[in-house]
Amino acid sequence: MLISVVSLGEIKSIAYRNKWGKTKLEKLAKLLDNFLVADINVTEIVEIFAKLEAYSQGILRQWEGKKSSFSARNMGKHDLWIAATAKVLNLTLITTDKDFEHLSEIIDLIIVDLDNYKS
């Protein structure tokens, strides 16, 4: 399994913002050790990041010959880096964030609805 360095930073930020203790942080570190970490310091990822931002904002009106069919939106910069990494590495992006939905024709995307998993 692979995780973007951006996602890794987001996960750790959530842990610190929620004041996780030593035990929880150690469990998180152990879990994250199972992932390979994809860096974003790659020319192609930088290029796709820039194009995805312009596409999402409705400035770049088509992608690989397909016209966009959504309203312009501003995506968070972290989300754009994560999407660009998935696109370049030809990975399936698994998320709970519906902000990626308009990119479903560009990247392989699975949006998990957490309401289906709450008991």
Secondary structure, DSSP 8 states (H G I E B T S, - for coil): -EEEHHHHHHHHHHHHHTT--HHHHHHHHHHHTTSEEE-S--HHHHHHHHHHHHHHTTSS-EETTEE--S------HHHHHHHHHHHHTT-EEEES-GGGGGGTTTSEEEE--GGGT--
